[in-house]
Amino acid sequence: MGRIAVIGAGMGALAAAARLAVAGHRVVVYERAATYGGAVRRFERDGFGFDTGPGLLPLPAVYRDLFLKTGKEPLEACVELVQVDPAARHVFEDGTEVSLPNASRAGAVQALEAALGGGAGERWGDFLVRAREAWDRTRRPLLEEPLWPNWSVLAGREPYPAVPHKRLLRTRKARTLADVGAWELRDPRLRALLESHALVYGLDPRATPASAAVLPYMEHAFGTWYVRGGMRELARAVYERCVARRVEFVFGAEVTRILEKDGRAAGVELADGAAAEADFVVAGVAPAVLDRLGVPARADGAVPPQSDASSRLTVLLALRGGRPEGTAHRTVLHPEDSVAELMRVFEDAEAAEDPTVTVLRPGDPSQVPDPDHEAVTLSVTVAAGFEPTAAYVQQLLACAERAVPDLGDRLLWHEVRSPADFAEATGADGGAVPAPALAAGGGRLLHPSNSTAVPGLFTVGGWSHPGGGLPHAGMSGALVAGLIVEGPDFRGSQ
């Protein structure tokens, strides 16, 4: 078997490394930072612990498959998975609240009807049926197979079966997620609920194709999970699985060039001038880093780059007083003027004055010094490169009082993680966070394939097919491993 050099130790790169090592390859990972995990980091202070990247895990089956294929110990033997219930509590600008149960379409329908009335639950249930059809049509080509050479078929075909909308003697169908909310769901609170699933990935629902209906469907169908001890525990488990399979890690090693020989990737050169030969190179880094490495156009170079890339602002709160019993793990605070929020973030490259705020209150004893304290995380979507002022952070804290009414009195201290911090952790320009790949929309939300124009050179992680998010990173690792082990005719697992 061959020698493989992996650039970066993000989750996609780790997933690829573990699978390739099990296949018999000698794998060496070169990571410029001092640790693994990419954006999956942890901040600790005074006995408090916080996830500074993703806080919840959708589609845990991706990592269950990784652990099944790479060793005897299943995922649950390495980390403790906790199903979050309710999946989320939503607080709307008119004061209406609804808690949606985890992985239960019927339960969500009942909860929405009880909270909103007027047939809201039935409309949401009907929407989920249509979203499932979009999922069934796109799941395999978007998540389980290498990107098709004729990817333009995915770019032009809208898989969401929109309901015809008649107005002024014209019949139209929803093209964007915002259209779906306005024409099919109608209730502004249902629309806010729908659009928040796009916004959390940094997508503008006004421009995001209706195929993004798969995002709320995934949550309702497969549930939302928390990893006890924080998401960093998942990164640790995958890293340790790599080590157990004899993957070698070199931290503090910045790759400055990809070596080529006879028109093929032949290894990497490090900042200290050292060279490491390899039969294959896997690059798990952001586009800006690929540019510096001189990586040529991908094999599917015609794929348009993502244009909606935005970032995330996270505020970590240490509170006196324990987490009240019955508190929801996740609360989503919806703003009074969602259109103004979208304009600020996606048109003015700023942060909204009244944003959609996600509040995570895990109630995990391992994250606090004792039961008389609580660790809370706030996050909002902002433009890439946005630098928060102290006044803006205070404004977010005031917004969060809707979820934590006594926050001001309980606050011991807070820490801010800005787009600049994400940029430092991942190398992405402006701290941009990649979104999952989506069909339709002219291919604007597809990602370049894992193969490149240079034989033997592959890309993995959120900026490659099938895009951003923890499950998608794991899927990209499986695809790259398949392409290397089985060759270019690999078409994904059956």
N, C-alpha and C positions, 0 to 999 in steps of 0.2 A: 504494500500500500504506500501511498505517497505522503509527502511532507506538506503541511498546510499552515500558512501564516494567516492569522486572524488579526485585523486591525481594529482595536476597540473592544471593550468588555461590557457593552450594553446587553440588554436582555436578549435581543435577537442574535447577537454574536455568541453569547453563552449557549443559547439553544442549539445553534449550528455546531459549535465546538463539541458539545457533549455527544451529539448524534454522529458526528464525523469520527470522534475517537472510538466510539463503540463499533463503527464500521471498520476499524483497524488502522486508521490514519494516525500519523504523529502530528499532533496539533499544538501550536504555540500561539498564545494570545499576547499581543503587544498593546498595552494600555498606557496612554500618556499620563493619566491621573494615578493616584496612589491606591485606588480601590476599584472595585467592579460595580456593575449595576447601571451605568449611564445616568439617566435622570432619576432612577429609583434610589434615592438617597434618604438619609435620616439625620435629623438634628437633635442633639441632646444637650440639656442644660438643667442644672439643679434638680436632677431626678425626673425631669419631664422628657418625653420622647415624642417626635413628630415625623411623619412621612413628609418629605418635601417634594415628592413627585406624586405619582398616582396613589390614591388612598384606598381604592376599592378594586376588586378584580371581577370583571365579567368573564363569561366563558371559561371557567377553570378547567374544562375538558381539554383545552390545548396543553396545559401544563401536566395534567394527568397523563396524557398521551406521551409527553416528553419523558416523564419519569418511568412510565411503563416500558418505553422503547430503549431506555438507557440503563436499566438496572433492576434489581429485585425489589428494592424498597419503593412502594408507591408514594405518590405526592403526600398523602395524608399521614404517612409515617415520618415525613420530614418537616412538615409545617402543619399547624392547626387551622383548618378552614372553618369559618363561621358564616352561615347564611344570614344576611342582614334582613331583619324583619321588624318593622316595615322596610320595604326597599328604599322609600324616601317619603318624607313629609314635605308637602308643597304649601307654601304660604303666599297667597296672591295679594295684589295691591289693595283689593277691597276688603281685606281681612279674612276672606274665606280660606279655610285650611282643608287639606285632604291628605290622609296617609294611605299610600298604595302598598298593598301586600306584595311580598316577594314571589315572583314566578307564578302568578295566578291571574289569568285573564279575567275569569269570573269574579274574583275578589276585587280586581281593579274596577270592573264595571259597576259592581255594587257600591264600592266606596265613592266613586265619582258621582253616581246618581244620588247617593245620600247627601253628599256635600254640595253638589252644584244643581241637581234637579234638572227639569226640562228636557229629559232625554239625553243628557250629556253622557251618561254611562253607556247607553246603547250606541251612540255615535262613536265613542272611543273603542268600544268592542268591535264595531264594524270596521273601523280603521285598522285595528290590529289584524283582522282577517285579511285585509288587502295587503298589509305590510308583510304578512307571512308569505303571501304569494310572491312579493318582490324578493323576499329572502330565499325562497325555494328556487327562484330563477337565477339568482346571482351568487348564491353561497359557494358553489364549486368553482366557477371561473374566477371569482374575486378573492377567495380565501384558501382554496385547497389545491389549485393548479398554478403552475408558472404562468405568467402573463402571456396570453395568446399572441402569436405573431400578428394576427389580424385583430389586434386589440380595438381597432376602430369600430368593430361590431358592438363592443361593450359601450363605447363612447356615445353612439347614436341611439341605442335602443333604451327606451325608458321602461324599466321592468315593473314600475308601480302601476297597478290597474286603477287609474284615477276615475272618479265618478264624474260623468258629464255634468257641467254646470251651465244652466241657461240664464242668460241675462240680456235684455234688450234684443230679443230675437236672435241672439247668437248663442251657440253651444261651444263651450270651452272645456278643456281638461287641465287639471293642475300640472304645471311643469316644475314648480319649485316646492320646497317644504312649506314655505309661507303660504303658497296657494292652497295646499292641502288643508292647512289650519283654517284659513279664511273661508274656503268654499265648502269643505266637507265637515269640519268640526264646528265652525261658526262661533261657538262660545269663546270669548276672548281669553278666558282662563284655560280652556283646553288648548287653545292656540299657543299660549305661553308655555304650557306643559310640553307640548310637542316641540316647539322651537328651542327649548332649553336643552334638549338632547343633542341638537346640532351645535349650539353655542358652547357647550362644555368641551367640545372638540375643536373649538376655534373656527367654526363654520358659520357663515352668514346665511340664515335660513331664506333670505330673499333671493339669494343666488344659488343656493344648494339645491341640486335636483331632487325631485320627489322620491327618488330611490333611497334617500336618507331615512325614509320610513323604517328601514331595517334597524336603525340605531335604537329607537325605543322598543322595537320588537325583540331584539336580542335580550334586552333587560327583562322584559315581561316573560319571555319564553325560557330563558336559561338562568335567570336570577342574578343577584349581586352578592358578592362574597367579600369578607374581610379576612385577612391573615393575622392571626393572633400574634402580637408583638410588632405589628406594622408590616407594610409591604416590603420593607427591606429584608424581612425574613424569607420572602420568596426568592429574592435575589441571592441571599446567602445559600439557600438550599440548592439553587441551580448551580451556583459557583462550586459548592462542595461536591455536587454530582460530577461536575467537570473534573475536579481534582481527583475524585475517586476513579475516574476513567483515564487518569494520567494525562490530562491536558496540562500543559506547562504555561504558567503565567509570568510575564515580565512587566511589572508595574514601573511607572516613571519612565517609560520608553516611548518616545514620540517618533512615529514613522514619518519620514520626510519625503520618501520617494518609493514608488513601486517599480521594482526592477523588471526588465523585459529581456528576453532572449529568443531570437528567431521568431519574433512577432507574438510571443506568448508571455504571460506573467511568469516571473521566475524567482520572486522573492521580494523582500523589502529592505530599504536602507533606513537606518535610525539617525537621530539627530547627532549622535556622537560619532557618526561615520561608519559604524559597524553595519555589515550586510548579513542578512539571513536568507539563504536560498530556500526555495519552496517550489513544489509542483503546482500548487494552487494558492491563490491569495483571496481571502474573504474580507471585504471592507465593510465594517459596521459603523460608519461615521456619517456625519451630516454633510450636505452638499458643499458647504464652504470648505470643509476639510478635503473632500474629493477633488475640488478645484485646485487646491494647493498641491495635491499629490499628482496633478496632471492626468487624472483619469479621463480618457477620451469619451466621446458620446457613447451612450448605452447601445446595446444591440437594437433596441426599439427607440432610437433617439428622437423619433417624431412625436413621442408622447409629450404633451404639453406639461410644463412644470406646474405644480400646485401654486395657485395664486392667492389662496385664502389663508396662508400661513399666518397665524397670530401667536400670542404667547399667553402666559398665565402669571398672575400675581397672587402670591400666597402669604397669608399672615398667620403666624403661629402664636397661640394665646395660652399662657399659663394662668390658671384661675385658682383662687382659693375657694374651698367648698367643693364637696363631691358632686358627681353627676347625679341629678335627680332621677329617681326610679321612673321607668317608662319613657325616658327621653329617646327620641329617634336618633339613630346613628347618623343619618344624613337628612338635613333640611335644606330645601331650595327656596330662596327668597326671590320672588319675582318682582320686578320694578313696576312703577306706575306707568312709565312711558317706554315700552320696549323698542319702539321705532327710534327714539332718541338714542338709546343705548347702542343699537346697531349702527347708526350713523356715526357716532363718536368713535367706535372701535374700528369699523371697516371703511369709513370714508375719511375721517379726520385723523386717523392713526393716534387716537388718544385713549383714555379710559373713561367709561361712562360715570357721570356724577351719581346716578341712581342705577347701579348695575344689578344683574342677576348674580346673587351670591350663594355659593354652596358652602354649607356649614357642616363639618364633620365632627361628631362627638362620639368617639368609639367606645368609651366606657371600658377601656382595657387596663386592668390593674398594672400591667407591665410598663405602661406609658406614663405613670404618675408616681411621685415619691411615696404617696400613701393615699388611703381612701378619702381623705379630706381635701383632695385637690383634683382638678380636671384639666386635661389637655384638649384644646379645641383648635381646629384648623379652618380658616376662611380661604376661599379661592374665588377669583373672578377672571374672566377672559379679558385680555387687554391687547393692544396692538404690539407687535414685535418691536422691541427697542424702547418701550415705554418705561420711563423712570418715575416712580411714584414720589410725591412730596409727602412730608409729614402730615400736612393738612389732608391730603387724600386718604392716607391710612386712617386718620382719625374719623374721616367720613365713613369709611368702611366699617369701623368699629361701631359707629352710631347705627349704621344699617343693620349690623348683626344683632343689635338689641332686640330686633323683632323675633329672633330665634333664641336668644339668651337674654331675657328681660333684665336681669341684674348684672349684666356683663361689666358695666362701669365700676360697680362696687367690688366685684370679685377679681378684677384684673390685677395680677402681680406684675407681669411684664409681657411684652410681645416682641417677636422677631419677624422681619419682613424678608421674603424671598422674591426678588424682582426678576424680570426677563434677563437682566445682566447676569444674575446667578445661574439661570438656566443655560445661558450661553457659555458660561465658564464650565458647567458640568458636561455639556454635550457638544460644544463647538459650533452649534447652529447660530447663524447670523441673527442677532437681535433676540436670541433665546426662543426662536420660533419652535412651535410644537407641531409635529406632523399629524394630520388627520387620517382616519381610515380611508382606504380606497372605496370609491363609490362609482356605480355605473351611471351612464347617461351624462348630460351636461357637457357634451362635446369632448369628454375625456379629461376635463380639467381637474377631476379628483381621482384620476388614476395615477399610479406611481410607476416610474420606470421599472423594467423587469430586473430580476436578480442577476441575469446574465449581462455581460457588457460586450463591447466591440472587441475587446482583447481576450482571446482564448485563455482560459484558466483563471480569469479575474471575475469575481462575483461580488455583489453587494447585498447586505442584509440589514434588517432593522427598519425603523419607522419611515425612513425616507425612500425606501424601496418597496416594491410590491410585497404584501398587500397593504402597506401603510402603517399609520401610527396606532398606538394603544397596546397594552400589555398582551392581549391575546394575539394581535396581529404580529407583534414582534416574535412571539413563539412560532407562529405559522411561517414567517419568513425564514426562520432558522431551519424548519423542516423542509422547506422548498429548496434552499441552497444545498443542504445535505443531500437531498434527492438528486439534484442536478449534478453534483460532483460524483456521488457514488454510482448512479445509474446512467449518467450521461444526458445529453441534450434532449433525448426522447422521453425523459421522465415527465409524467403527466399527473403526478400527485398520488396520494394514497387513495385506495378504493374504499 
